């Protein structure tokens, strides 16, 4: 596989940036970065206007069915 100079520079820049923002473990856990996640259904109800799909749906009709929940 041939890696171009641009690709190598992009990878190295990303790794240096990641190393700069990652904690080293020498600091206490207090006041550190906290992350979390949640699961919630944000599927809009049937009939919600679908902006950007004007060629497929009329503005008055909205979504006709739910194919996959979001």
C-alpha positions in Angstrom: 0.0 0.0 0.0 1.3 3.4 -1.0 0.9 6.2 1.6 1.2 9.7 0.2 3.0 12.5 2.1 -0.4 14.2 2.7 -1.9 11.1 4.2 1.1 10.6 6.5 1.0 14.3 7.6 -2.7 14.0 8.3 -2.2 10.9 10.4 0.7 12.4 12.3 -1.1 15.6 13.0 -4.1 13.7 14.3 -2.0 11.6 16.6 -0.1 14.6 18.0 -3.4 16.4 18.5 -4.9 13.4 20.2 -1.9 13.0 22.5 -2.1 16.7 23.4 -5.7 16.4 24.6 -5.6 13.0 26.3 -4.9 12.9 30.0 -1.7 11.2 31.1 -3.1 9.6 34.3 -0.9 11.7 36.6 -3.7 14.0 37.5 -6.4 13.2 40.0 -9.8 12.0 38.7 -11.6 14.9 40.4 -12.4 17.7 37.9 -11.6 15.5 34.9 -13.6 14.9 31.8 -16.9 13.1 32.3 -18.8 11.4 29.5 -22.0 9.4 29.3 -24.5 8.0 26.9 -28.2 7.4 26.7 -30.7 5.6 24.6 -33.9 7.4 23.6 -36.3 7.1 20.6 -36.3 10.4 18.6 -38.4 9.1 15.7 -40.8 11.8 14.6 -44.5 10.9 14.5 -46.3 10.0 11.2 -47.4 13.1 9.4 -44.3 15.2 10.4 -43.3 17.5 7.4 -40.1 16.1 5.9 -38.0 19.1 4.9 -35.7 18.4 2.1 -37.8 15.7 0.5 -40.1 18.0 -1.5 -39.8 15.9 -4.6 -41.1 12.9 -2.8 -43.7 14.2 -0.4 -46.0 17.2 -0.4 -45.6 19.7 2.4 -49.2 19.0 3.6 -48.8 15.2 3.6 -45.7 14.7 5.7 -44.2 11.3 6.5 -46.5 8.5 5.6 -44.9 5.7 7.7 -41.9 4.8 9.8 -39.4 2.6 8.0 -36.8 2.4 10.8 -37.0 4.1 14.2 -34.3 6.6 14.9 
